[in-house]
């Protein structure tokens, strides 16, 4: 079971992710969008959407740092394990709370607004369930080991995650990992596999090129030209 979960499932997840992205790009390029429902309701969306997107961004950055920045690097910067644990605990919990709040508001909006609810598909419902489960389980796992220096996943889960990129998964690293962290990791892999088949695929369509394109030049009209332009005659009379 350990080999199946930590040695096989990650690569199945990656295969489903890549295959789904290729399929969507080739056969559903026009569906590569979040299918915005802002036209139906915008007041609650203007609160829920930023909360979810900013929250999930910080969650992803926190996971990237925790899994792919070795402990020796933070030690070299003078960051103790206790300081790292406190930053991870409070920062991760805050990001998780904001993300969950955004998801809950989005679900409430979809359930209480009839046009938005009719536009909700089965894959949307599955996405919300798995996404919410992944975030909540991660928070529960972190808070359940909040005392002292917490659980040092950088000695177990992080090396295992990095070993996947060498195609030599260090399955033994996952031995002794708390069950809540294991459940969180499994749900996270399920979520990654679902990304290409849900509206979450739009994260791969972020307009990154906007950061590097030339700026747009806007011409400003003279103050005297503000308002509608006066009609101009094609010619003027030359005399009486």
Secondary structure as UniProt FT lines:
FT   HELIX           2..3
FT   HELIX           4..8
FT   HELIX           9..27
FT   HELIX           29..31
FT   TURN            38..40
FT   TURN            43..44
FT   HELIX           45..68
FT   HELIX           71..76
FT   TURN            77..78
FT   HELIX           81..112
FT   HELIX           114..118
FT   HELIX           122..144
FT   TURN            148..149
FT   HELIX           153..155
FT   HELIX           157..163
FT   HELIX           164..166
FT   HELIX           171..174
FT   TURN            175..176
FT   HELIX           179..194
FT   HELIX           195..197
FT   HELIX           199..205
FT   HELIX           208..211
FT   HELIX           223..225
//
